Amino acid sequence: MNYVDKRKALLDWLRKQLIGPASKQEELLGISPLRRVLGDQIDELIEQGGLSPGDVTILSPLGFEDSSLIELPARIAKAIMVMDEYSVRFFPGKQISFARIADFKGLENNAVIVVDLPPPSSEAGDIAAHYVAMSRARSVLSLVYRCVR
């Protein structure tokens, strides 16, 4: 069983063990597909899924400036509120929110898109970041991995 099959089997097992949100996983090679997929997922959640922008949070282990979100189309990037200590008090807001995974502990949102995490491994910090990120979604969880091959 190769690495991708093992990871899919693990995610399937976790879904059967836990009652949780629907999830979607994307593996991308390069920046161009990442830009397209993130834009498409945000559009799908808001325009087709009936969620308000405030129902969507994007999480990354990196700060906004260092994250994959700098690749988003300008119309979407402008609509994202980067959360800080002040904005957390008024969460959820009316805009799509962005936060570092470590700063989002204890919070949830209806739809969560996780970007910039490496594929799961057995390292302790990696497991913790995946757990925190993946357990923040109430209804929809989307994982977007950038593959390096």
VMD Tcl script that builds the backbone (N, CA, C; Angstrom):
set m [mol new atoms 447]
animate dup $m
set s [atomselect $m all]
$s set {name element resname resid chain x y z} {
  {N N MET 1 A 0.866 -1.176 0.000}
  {CA C MET 1 A 0.000 0.000 0.000}
  {C C MET 1 A 0.908 1.234 0.000}
  {N N ASN 2 A 0.705 2.142 -0.961}
  {CA C ASN 2 A 1.548 3.325 -1.022}
  {C C ASN 2 A 1.082 4.379 -0.010}
  {N N TYR 3 A 1.836 5.460 0.060}
  {CA C TYR 3 A 1.587 6.504 1.057}
  {C C TYR 3 A 0.194 7.114 0.929}
  {N N VAL 4 A -0.217 7.444 -0.288}
  {CA C VAL 4 A -1.524 8.070 -0.504}
  {C C VAL 4 A -2.644 7.112 -0.107}
  {N N ASP 5 A -2.523 5.835 -0.477}
  {CA C ASP 5 A -3.548 4.850 -0.105}
  {C C ASP 5 A -3.629 4.679 1.410}
  {N N LYS 6 A -2.460 4.675 2.074}
  {CA C LYS 6 A -2.459 4.556 3.543}
  {C C LYS 6 A -3.175 5.742 4.179}
  {N N ARG 7 A -2.893 6.950 3.672}
  {CA C ARG 7 A -3.516 8.140 4.239}
  {C C ARG 7 A -5.019 8.127 4.004}
  {N N LYS 8 A -5.456 7.721 2.816}
  {CA C LYS 8 A -6.888 7.645 2.535}
  {C C LYS 8 A -7.561 6.603 3.425}
  {N N ALA 9 A -6.896 5.481 3.631}
  {CA C ALA 9 A -7.441 4.442 4.517}
  {C C ALA 9 A -7.565 4.968 5.943}
  {N N LEU 10 A -6.556 5.717 6.402}
  {CA C LEU 10 A -6.601 6.297 7.741}
  {C C LEU 10 A -7.760 7.281 7.857}
  {N N LEU 11 A -7.946 8.148 6.865}
  {CA C LEU 11 A -9.041 9.106 6.905}
  {C C LEU 11 A -10.401 8.408 6.864}
  {N N ASP 12 A -10.526 7.358 6.060}
  {CA C ASP 12 A -11.777 6.586 6.025}
  {C C ASP 12 A -12.063 5.961 7.379}
  {N N TRP 13 A -11.039 5.402 8.014}
  {CA C TRP 13 A -11.201 4.789 9.336}
  {C C TRP 13 A -11.634 5.843 10.351}
  {N N LEU 14 A -10.982 7.023 10.315}
  {CA C LEU 14 A -11.346 8.088 11.244}
  {C C LEU 14 A -12.789 8.527 11.049}
  {N N ARG 15 A -13.232 8.629 9.793}
  {CA C ARG 15 A -14.619 9.019 9.527}
  {C C ARG 15 A -15.599 8.015 10.121}
  {N N LYS 16 A -15.261 6.731 10.052}
  {CA C LYS 16 A -16.147 5.697 10.599}
  {C C LYS 16 A -16.164 5.729 12.119}
  {N N GLN 17 A -15.040 6.120 12.737}
  {CA C GLN 17 A -14.933 6.142 14.186}
  {C C GLN 17 A -15.590 7.369 14.802}
  {N N LEU 18 A -15.560 8.462 14.089}
  {CA C LEU 18 A -16.043 9.730 14.613}
  {C C LEU 18 A -17.236 10.211 13.810}
  {N N ILE 19 A -18.198 10.744 14.495}
  {CA C ILE 19 A -19.288 11.400 13.784}
  {C C ILE 19 A -18.865 12.846 13.683}
  {N N GLY 20 A -18.615 13.298 12.498}
  {CA C GLY 20 A -18.094 14.648 12.322}
  {C C GLY 20 A -18.553 15.224 11.005}
  {N N PRO 21 A -17.941 16.312 10.638}
  {CA C PRO 21 A -18.365 16.993 9.416}
  {C C PRO 21 A -17.972 16.227 8.163}
  {N N ALA 22 A -18.674 16.517 7.097}
  {CA C ALA 22 A -18.278 15.984 5.806}
  {C C ALA 22 A -16.896 16.539 5.490}
  {N N SER 23 A -16.067 15.755 4.837}
  {CA C SER 23 A -14.723 16.256 4.554}
  {C C SER 23 A -14.375 16.053 3.090}
  {N N LYS 24 A -13.457 16.871 2.642}
  {CA C LYS 24 A -12.991 16.836 1.277}
  {C C LYS 24 A -11.487 17.022 1.329}
  {N N GLN 25 A -10.764 16.239 0.541}
  {CA C GLN 25 A -9.310 16.315 0.558}
  {C C GLN 25 A -8.804 16.516 -0.854}
  {N N GLU 26 A -7.895 17.464 -1.030}
  {CA C GLU 26 A -7.304 17.747 -2.335}
  {C C GLU 26 A -5.788 17.681 -2.198}
  {N N GLU 27 A -5.128 17.041 -3.144}
  {CA C GLU 27 A -3.672 17.043 -3.217}
  {C C GLU 27 A -3.280 17.750 -4.491}
  {N N LEU 28 A -2.419 18.739 -4.373}
  {CA C LEU 28 A -2.086 19.572 -5.516}
  {C C LEU 28 A -0.588 19.613 -5.747}
  {N N LEU 29 A -0.232 19.678 -6.995}
  {CA C LEU 29 A 1.164 19.866 -7.379}
  {C C LEU 29 A 1.293 21.273 -7.943}
  {N N GLY 30 A 2.026 22.128 -7.264}
  {CA C GLY 30 A 2.275 23.472 -7.757}
  {C C GLY 30 A 1.295 24.500 -7.247}
  {N N ILE 31 A 1.549 25.747 -7.623}
  {CA C ILE 31 A 0.780 26.876 -7.111}
  {C C ILE 31 A -0.498 27.117 -7.909}
  {N N SER 32 A -0.458 26.995 -9.202}
  {CA C SER 32 A -1.615 27.298 -10.039}
  {C C SER 32 A -2.845 26.478 -9.651}
  {N N PRO 33 A -2.729 25.147 -9.480}
  {CA C PRO 33 A -3.912 24.386 -9.062}
  {C C PRO 33 A -4.402 24.795 -7.667}
  {N N LEU 34 A -3.479 25.180 -6.802}
  {CA C LEU 34 A -3.849 25.592 -5.451}
  {C C LEU 34 A -4.748 26.822 -5.511}
  {N N ARG 35 A -4.357 27.778 -6.285}
  {CA C ARG 35 A -5.148 29.004 -6.458}
  {C C ARG 35 A -6.547 28.673 -6.961}
  {N N ARG 36 A -6.621 27.799 -7.951}
  {CA C ARG 36 A -7.906 27.421 -8.540}
  {C C ARG 36 A -8.773 26.675 -7.539}
  {N N VAL 37 A -8.197 25.683 -6.865}
  {CA C VAL 37 A -8.977 24.858 -5.946}
  {C C VAL 37 A -9.478 25.667 -4.757}
  {N N LEU 38 A -8.647 26.502 -4.167}
  {CA C LEU 38 A -9.107 27.317 -3.036}
  {C C LEU 38 A -10.224 28.255 -3.462}
  {N N GLY 39 A -10.046 28.902 -4.604}
  {CA C GLY 39 A -11.100 29.782 -5.110}
  {C C GLY 39 A -12.391 29.031 -5.366}
  {N N ASP 40 A -12.279 27.861 -5.983}
  {CA C ASP 40 A -13.462 27.043 -6.272}
  {C C ASP 40 A -14.153 26.589 -4.997}
  {N N GLN 41 A -13.373 26.173 -3.989}
  {CA C GLN 41 A -13.979 25.693 -2.747}
  {C C GLN 41 A -14.701 26.816 -2.019}
  {N N ILE 42 A -14.103 27.984 -1.982}
  {CA C ILE 42 A -14.760 29.115 -1.321}
  {C C ILE 42 A -16.041 29.476 -2.067}
  {N N ASP 43 A -15.974 29.540 -3.383}
  {CA C ASP 43 A -17.177 29.823 -4.173}
  {C C ASP 43 A -18.247 28.758 -3.947}
  {N N GLU 44 A -17.850 27.497 -3.916}
  {CA C GLU 44 A -18.802 26.398 -3.726}
  {C C GLU 44 A -19.509 26.509 -2.376}
  {N N LEU 45 A -18.768 26.797 -1.324}
  {CA C LEU 45 A -19.362 26.892 0.013}
  {C C LEU 45 A -20.338 28.057 0.125}
  {N N ILE 46 A -19.974 29.188 -0.449}
  {CA C ILE 46 A -20.779 30.397 -0.283}
  {C C ILE 46 A -21.883 30.489 -1.333}
  {N N GLU 47 A -21.531 30.345 -2.584}
  {CA C GLU 47 A -22.516 30.552 -3.642}
  {C C GLU 47 A -23.442 29.354 -3.834}
  {N N GLN 48 A -22.898 28.140 -3.763}
  {CA C GLN 48 A -23.720 26.953 -3.988}
  {C C GLN 48 A -24.167 26.308 -2.686}
  {N N GLY 49 A -23.348 26.415 -1.646}
  {CA C GLY 49 A -23.656 25.762 -0.385}
  {C C GLY 49 A -24.560 26.556 0.532}
  {N N GLY 50 A -24.776 27.820 0.198}
  {CA C GLY 50 A -25.681 28.635 0.988}
  {C C GLY 50 A -25.098 29.157 2.288}
  {N N LEU 51 A -23.794 29.032 2.488}
  {CA C LEU 51 A -23.185 29.569 3.696}
  {C C LEU 51 A -22.899 31.049 3.513}
  {N N SER 52 A -22.929 31.777 4.599}
  {CA C SER 52 A -22.510 33.180 4.532}
  {C C SER 52 A -20.988 33.205 4.631}
  {N N PRO 53 A -20.344 34.261 4.154}
  {CA C PRO 53 A -18.886 34.320 4.257}
  {C C PRO 53 A -18.379 34.132 5.693}
  {N N GLY 54 A -19.112 34.623 6.675}
  {CA C GLY 54 A -18.707 34.476 8.068}
  {C C GLY 54 A -18.724 33.041 8.570}
  {N N ASP 55 A -19.371 32.140 7.827}
  {CA C ASP 55 A -19.423 30.724 8.192}
  {C C ASP 55 A -18.190 29.952 7.732}
  {N N VAL 56 A -17.275 30.626 7.044}
  {CA C VAL 56 A -16.110 29.956 6.463}
  {C C VAL 56 A -14.836 30.480 7.119}
  {N N THR 57 A -14.010 29.565 7.585}
  {CA C THR 57 A -12.702 29.912 8.148}
  {C C THR 57 A -11.630 29.128 7.426}
  {N N ILE 58 A -10.531 29.795 7.127}
  {CA C ILE 58 A -9.373 29.143 6.530}
  {C C ILE 58 A -8.286 29.099 7.590}
  {N N LEU 59 A -7.741 27.912 7.821}
  {CA C LEU 59 A -6.689 27.729 8.824}
  {C C LEU 59 A -5.391 27.309 8.165}
  {N N SER 60 A -4.290 27.788 8.717}
  {CA C SER 60 A -2.961 27.444 8.232}
  {C C SER 60 A -2.003 27.457 9.418}
  {N N PRO 61 A -0.951 26.650 9.381}
  {CA C PRO 61 A 0.061 26.755 10.433}
  {C C PRO 61 A 0.902 28.031 10.261}
  {N N LEU 62 A 0.769 28.682 9.109}
  {CA C LEU 62 A 1.545 29.875 8.786}
  {C C LEU 62 A 0.692 31.129 8.925}
  {N N GLY 63 A 1.343 32.260 9.071}
  {CA C GLY 63 A 0.637 33.531 9.045}
  {C C GLY 63 A 0.127 33.808 7.637}
  {N N PHE 64 A -0.804 34.735 7.504}
  {CA C PHE 64 A -1.433 35.020 6.215}
  {C C PHE 64 A -0.404 35.347 5.135}
  {N N GLU 65 A 0.552 36.201 5.467}
  {CA C GLU 65 A 1.550 36.640 4.480}
  {C C GLU 65 A 2.406 35.487 3.960}
  {N N ASP 66 A 2.583 34.446 4.771}
  {CA C ASP 66 A 3.421 33.309 4.388}
  {C C ASP 66 A 2.617 32.126 3.871}
  {N N SER 67 A 1.299 32.237 3.902}
  {CA C SER 67 A 0.440 31.103 3.559}
  {C C SER 67 A 0.162 31.035 2.064}
  {N N SER 68 A -0.508 29.972 1.673}
  {CA C SER 68 A -0.919 29.778 0.283}
  {C C SER 68 A -1.962 30.799 -0.165}
  {N N LEU 69 A -2.553 31.498 0.771}
  {CA C LEU 69 A -3.628 32.428 0.418}
  {C C LEU 69 A -3.146 33.620 -0.386}
  {N N ILE 70 A -1.853 33.873 -0.393}
  {CA C ILE 70 A -1.350 34.961 -1.224}
  {C C ILE 70 A -1.544 34.638 -2.699}
  {N N GLU 71 A -1.846 33.362 -3.006}
  {CA C GLU 71 A -2.073 32.927 -4.382}
  {C C GLU 71 A -3.524 33.077 -4.815}
  {N N LEU 72 A -4.414 33.451 -3.897}
  {CA C LEU 72 A -5.837 33.565 -4.238}
  {C C LEU 72 A -6.100 34.737 -5.168}
  {N N PRO 73 A -7.166 34.633 -5.960}
  {CA C PRO 73 A -7.564 35.783 -6.762}
  {C C PRO 73 A -7.835 36.983 -5.839}
  {N N ALA 74 A -7.531 38.176 -6.310}
  {CA C ALA 74 A -7.650 39.385 -5.490}
  {C C ALA 74 A -9.056 39.570 -4.926}
  {N N ARG 75 A -10.093 39.238 -5.701}
  {CA C ARG 75 A -11.470 39.441 -5.221}
  {C C ARG 75 A -11.764 38.599 -3.986}
  {N N ILE 76 A -11.147 37.420 -3.883}
  {CA C ILE 76 A -11.360 36.569 -2.710}
  {C C ILE 76 A -10.438 37.003 -1.575}
  {N N ALA 77 A -9.177 37.268 -1.882}
  {CA C ALA 77 A -8.212 37.663 -0.846}
  {C C ALA 77 A -8.680 38.912 -0.103}
  {N N LYS 78 A -9.273 39.859 -0.809}
  {CA C LYS 78 A -9.757 41.093 -0.175}
  {C C LYS 78 A -10.919 40.830 0.773}
  {N N ALA 79 A -11.635 39.732 0.554}
  {CA C ALA 79 A -12.815 39.419 1.359}
  {C C ALA 79 A -12.469 38.629 2.623}
  {N N ILE 80 A -11.181 38.389 2.870}
  {CA C ILE 80 A -10.764 37.581 4.017}
  {C C ILE 80 A -10.299 38.472 5.161}
  {N N MET 81 A -10.856 38.229 6.341}
  {CA C MET 81 A -10.458 38.950 7.542}
  {C C MET 81 A -9.412 38.108 8.280}
  {N N VAL 82 A -8.232 38.668 8.466}
  {CA C VAL 82 A -7.185 37.984 9.223}
  {C C VAL 82 A -7.475 38.228 10.702}
  {N N MET 83 A -7.699 37.133 11.423}
  {CA C MET 83 A -8.079 37.256 12.831}
  {C C MET 83 A -6.883 37.615 13.699}
  {N N ASP 84 A -7.152 38.445 14.704}
  {CA C ASP 84 A -6.158 38.798 15.711}
  {C C ASP 84 A -6.847 38.764 17.072}
  {N N GLU 85 A -6.154 39.202 18.108}
  {CA C GLU 85 A -6.724 39.141 19.466}
  {C C GLU 85 A -8.027 39.932 19.561}
  {N N TYR 86 A -8.112 41.033 18.839}
  {CA C TYR 86 A -9.301 41.870 18.878}
  {C C TYR 86 A -10.474 41.235 18.131}
  {N N SER 87 A -10.229 40.758 16.926}
  {CA C SER 87 A -11.324 40.219 16.107}
  {C C SER 87 A -11.890 38.927 16.668}
  {N N VAL 88 A -11.124 38.187 17.443}
  {CA C VAL 88 A -11.615 36.936 18.049}
  {C C VAL 88 A -12.813 37.218 18.956}
  {N N ARG 89 A -12.838 38.381 19.578}
  {CA C ARG 89 A -13.952 38.711 20.479}
  {C C ARG 89 A -15.269 38.852 19.730}
  {N N PHE 90 A -15.206 39.143 18.436}
  {CA C PHE 90 A -16.409 39.342 17.630}
  {C C PHE 90 A -16.602 38.224 16.612}
  {N N PHE 91 A -16.016 37.083 16.885}
  {CA C PHE 91 A -16.087 35.939 15.976}
  {C C PHE 91 A -17.375 35.177 16.212}
  {N N PRO 92 A -18.043 34.669 15.191}
  {CA C PRO 92 A -17.751 34.844 13.779}
  {C C PRO 92 A -18.234 36.191 13.283}
  {N N GLY 93 A -17.516 36.712 12.325}
  {CA C GLY 93 A -17.870 38.001 11.740}
  {C C GLY 93 A -18.684 37.813 10.482}
  {N N LYS 94 A -18.649 38.809 9.629}
  {CA C LYS 94 A -19.407 38.765 8.378}
  {C C LYS 94 A -18.540 38.373 7.191}
  {N N GLN 95 A -17.220 38.300 7.409}
  {CA C GLN 95 A -16.301 37.972 6.326}
  {C C GLN 95 A -15.744 36.570 6.515}
  {N N ILE 96 A -15.165 36.038 5.435}
  {CA C ILE 96 A -14.379 34.809 5.543}
  {C C ILE 96 A -13.244 35.120 6.501}
  {N N SER 97 A -12.960 34.217 7.420}
  {CA C SER 97 A -11.897 34.478 8.382}
  {C C SER 97 A -10.688 33.599 8.106}
  {N N PHE 98 A -9.537 34.107 8.494}
  {CA C PHE 98 A -8.277 33.376 8.394}
  {C C PHE 98 A -7.601 33.430 9.750}
  {N N ALA 99 A -7.054 32.292 10.175}
  {CA C ALA 99 A -6.296 32.262 11.426}
  {C C ALA 99 A -5.207 31.203 11.353}
  {N N ARG 100 A -4.178 31.423 12.128}
  {CA C ARG 100 A -3.183 30.365 12.312}
  {C C ARG 100 A -3.850 29.277 13.149}
  {N N ILE 101 A -3.524 28.040 12.880}
  {CA C ILE 101 A -4.137 26.915 13.587}
  {C C ILE 101 A -3.969 27.071 15.094}
  {N N ALA 102 A -2.768 27.410 15.528}
  {CA C ALA 102 A -2.498 27.540 16.968}
  {C C ALA 102 A -3.350 28.626 17.622}
  {N N ASP 103 A -3.754 29.641 16.859}
  {CA C ASP 103 A -4.551 30.739 17.407}
  {C C ASP 103 A -6.052 30.456 17.380}
  {N N PHE 104 A -6.462 29.345 16.775}
  {CA C PHE 104 A -7.881 29.039 16.613}
  {C C PHE 104 A -8.358 27.979 17.602}
  {N N LYS 105 A -7.505 27.572 18.521}
  {CA C LYS 105 A -7.903 26.573 19.525}
  {C C LYS 105 A -9.113 27.083 20.293}
  {N N GLY 106 A -10.076 26.203 20.500}
  {CA C GLY 106 A -11.276 26.553 21.251}
  {C C GLY 106 A -12.371 27.199 20.423}
  {N N LEU 107 A -12.090 27.507 19.162}
  {CA C LEU 107 A -13.085 28.109 18.287}
  {C C LEU 107 A -13.529 27.098 17.238}
  {N N GLU 108 A -14.696 27.324 16.647}
  {CA C GLU 108 A -15.231 26.474 15.585}
  {C C GLU 108 A -15.900 27.358 14.548}
  {N N ASN 109 A -16.145 26.796 13.387}
  {CA C ASN 109 A -16.966 27.458 12.391}
  {C C ASN 109 A -17.652 26.381 11.562}
  {N N ASN 110 A -18.678 26.758 10.816}
  {CA C ASN 110 A -19.425 25.777 10.034}
  {C C ASN 110 A -18.569 25.097 8.979}
  {N N ALA 111 A -17.763 25.874 8.275}
  {CA C ALA 111 A -16.894 25.309 7.245}
  {C C ALA 111 A -15.459 25.737 7.521}
  {N N VAL 112 A -14.551 24.782 7.476}
  {CA C VAL 112 A -13.132 25.060 7.698}
  {C C VAL 112 A -12.342 24.485 6.532}
  {N N ILE 113 A -11.495 25.324 5.956}
  {CA C ILE 113 A -10.572 24.904 4.910}
  {C C ILE 113 A -9.176 24.973 5.511}
  {N N VAL 114 A -8.471 23.851 5.497}
  {CA C VAL 114 A -7.118 23.790 6.073}
  {C C VAL 114 A -6.121 23.768 4.921}
  {N N VAL 115 A -5.164 24.692 4.969}
  {CA C VAL 115 A -4.135 24.782 3.925}
  {C C VAL 115 A -2.749 24.771 4.578}
  {N N ASP 116 A -1.761 24.454 3.788}
  {CA C ASP 116 A -0.346 24.553 4.169}
  {C C ASP 116 A 0.142 23.507 5.170}
  {N N LEU 117 A -0.709 22.605 5.600}
  {CA C LEU 117 A -0.228 21.526 6.469}
  {C C LEU 117 A 0.443 20.473 5.597}
  {N N PRO 118 A 1.542 19.912 6.083}
  {CA C PRO 118 A 2.100 18.781 5.335}
  {C C PRO 118 A 1.162 17.583 5.511}
  {N N PRO 119 A 1.206 16.609 4.621}
  {CA C PRO 119 A 0.388 15.416 4.833}
  {C C PRO 119 A 0.686 14.811 6.208}
  {N N PRO 120 A -0.294 14.153 6.828}
  {CA C PRO 120 A -0.118 13.619 8.178}
  {C C PRO 120 A 1.097 12.700 8.297}
  {N N SER 121 A 1.761 12.811 9.422}
  {CA C SER 121 A 2.872 11.910 9.745}
  {C C SER 121 A 2.767 11.559 11.211}
  {N N SER 122 A 3.703 10.810 11.711}
  {CA C SER 122 A 3.628 10.361 13.098}
  {C C SER 122 A 4.343 11.294 14.068}
  {N N GLU 123 A 4.843 12.442 13.602}
  {CA C GLU 123 A 5.517 13.377 14.494}
  {C C GLU 123 A 4.498 14.031 15.420}
  {N N ALA 124 A 4.866 14.200 16.690}
  {CA C ALA 124 A 3.934 14.700 17.700}
  {C C ALA 124 A 3.350 16.065 17.343}
  {N N GLY 125 A 4.164 17.015 16.927}
  {CA C GLY 125 A 3.672 18.347 16.579}
  {C C GLY 125 A 2.762 18.315 15.378}
  {N N ASP 126 A 3.078 17.436 14.432}
  {CA C ASP 126 A 2.283 17.291 13.223}
  {C C ASP 126 A 0.895 16.747 13.562}
  {N N ILE 127 A 0.842 15.760 14.426}
  {CA C ILE 127 A -0.431 15.165 14.835}
  {C C ILE 127 A -1.284 16.196 15.562}
  {N N ALA 128 A -0.681 16.959 16.450}
  {CA C ALA 128 A -1.421 17.972 17.206}
  {C C ALA 128 A -1.999 19.037 16.278}
  {N N ALA 129 A -1.203 19.512 15.327}
  {CA C ALA 129 A -1.691 20.538 14.394}
  {C C ALA 129 A -2.842 19.994 13.555}
  {N N HIS 130 A -2.727 18.755 13.096}
  {CA C HIS 130 A -3.817 18.151 12.319}
  {C C HIS 130 A -5.072 18.007 13.180}
  {N N TYR 131 A -4.918 17.565 14.415}
  {CA C TYR 131 A -6.077 17.385 15.291}
  {C C TYR 131 A -6.789 18.717 15.520}
  {N N VAL 132 A -6.034 19.746 15.895}
  {CA C VAL 132 A -6.647 21.046 16.163}
  {C C VAL 132 A -7.347 21.559 14.910}
  {N N ALA 133 A -6.666 21.509 13.769}
  {CA C ALA 133 A -7.247 22.034 12.530}
  {C C ALA 133 A -8.492 21.251 12.120}
  {N N MET 134 A -8.415 19.934 12.191}
  {CA C MET 134 A -9.508 19.097 11.699}
  {C C MET 134 A -10.708 19.056 12.636}
  {N N SER 135 A -10.524 19.448 13.872}
  {CA C SER 135 A -11.641 19.380 14.824}
  {C C SER 135 A -12.352 20.721 14.985}
  {N N ARG 136 A -12.063 21.691 14.145}
  {CA C ARG 136 A -12.684 23.018 14.242}
  {C C ARG 136 A -13.936 23.156 13.385}
  {N N ALA 137 A -14.196 22.227 12.481}
  {CA C ALA 137 A -15.330 22.334 11.553}
  {C C ALA 137 A -16.586 21.708 12.145}
  {N N ARG 138 A -17.711 22.409 12.026}
  {CA C ARG 138 A -18.995 21.859 12.455}
  {C C ARG 138 A -19.663 21.067 11.349}
  {N N SER 139 A -19.590 21.549 10.103}
  {CA C SER 139 A -20.327 20.926 9.007}
  {C C SER 139 A -19.463 20.448 7.857}
  {N N VAL 140 A -18.485 21.248 7.448}
  {CA C VAL 140 A -17.665 20.918 6.277}
  {C C VAL 140 A -16.196 21.131 6.608}
  {N N LEU 141 A -15.395 20.121 6.301}
  {CA C LEU 141 A -13.946 20.208 6.472}
  {C C LEU 141 A -13.295 19.940 5.133}
  {N N SER 142 A -12.401 20.820 4.733}
  {CA C SER 142 A -11.678 20.643 3.478}
  {C C SER 142 A -10.182 20.735 3.759}
  {N N LEU 143 A -9.434 19.734 3.321}
  {CA C LEU 143 A -7.983 19.710 3.500}
  {C C LEU 143 A -7.341 19.882 2.130}
  {N N VAL 144 A -6.454 20.844 2.018}
  {CA C VAL 144 A -5.759 21.085 0.763}
  {C C VAL 144 A -4.269 20.919 1.025}
  {N N TYR 145 A -3.699 19.852 0.475}
  {CA C TYR 145 A -2.273 19.555 0.635}
  {C C TYR 145 A -1.540 19.944 -0.629}
  {N N ARG 146 A -0.404 20.595 -0.464}
  {CA C ARG 146 A 0.469 20.851 -1.609}
  {C C ARG 146 A 1.534 19.768 -1.605}
  {N N CYS 147 A 1.498 18.915 -2.609}
  {CA C CYS 147 A 2.443 17.797 -2.694}
  {C C CYS 147 A 3.775 18.271 -3.238}
  {N N VAL 148 A 4.836 17.764 -2.660}
  {CA C VAL 148 A 6.170 18.030 -3.153}
  {C C VAL 148 A 6.733 16.683 -3.551}
  {N N ARG 149 A 6.944 16.494 -4.853}
  {CA C ARG 149 A 7.407 15.193 -5.328}
  {C C ARG 149 A 8.688 15.327 -6.082}
}
mol reanalyze $m
mol bondsrecalc $m
mol representation Tube
mol addrep $m
